């Protein structure tokens, strides 16, 4: 099947992907792999449907309770209300951009900086300039520091840092400097403890 796909053009492969309701992005090798995988899953599904299934009443007894991909935090009603209110407020909050962000690409990638200068139009709050960070844009204090899911984030650098995390109210965020091998160890240990990892990589 893969050899037949190799003879086709990228445009023809994309038409097949569109017909199968699959993504059409990537190189030709990615498109071919996606089509082969889709055909393989269809054949496996058809083979499974042909087999007889014997239901003896205890089919779910041997299913192990593993890691839940996205655990939910245990929150009280006040915290839930605070998170909901913060979410509604965030929709009305303007995007704070640095002075002259539209003129220089390096400034568009940087974070907020307070404008300075006697003639700064942004500092003088001219309407055609972006909004200023003010005290009135602050969010609900009860939800401050919480992840949108409701967890309190704990920075993790190794597996030992997971031992102090409460899975019901706290979630782990792996440091950006942690290598791939140590990340795998952290993920597996977090699965054992039932801890949610907020920035889990899909390729690991």
Buried (B, 14 or more C-beta within 10 A) or exposed (E): EEEEBEEBEEEEBBEBBEEEEBEBEEEBEEBBBBBEEBBEEEEEEEEEEEEEEEEEEEEEEEEEEEBEEEBEBEBEEEBEBBBEBBEEBEEEEEEBBBBBBEEEEEBEEEEBEEBEEEEBBBBEEEEEBBEBEEEEBEBBEEBEEBBEBBBEBBEBEEBEBBEEBEBEBBBBBBBEEBEEEBBEBBBEBBBEEBBBBBEBEEEE
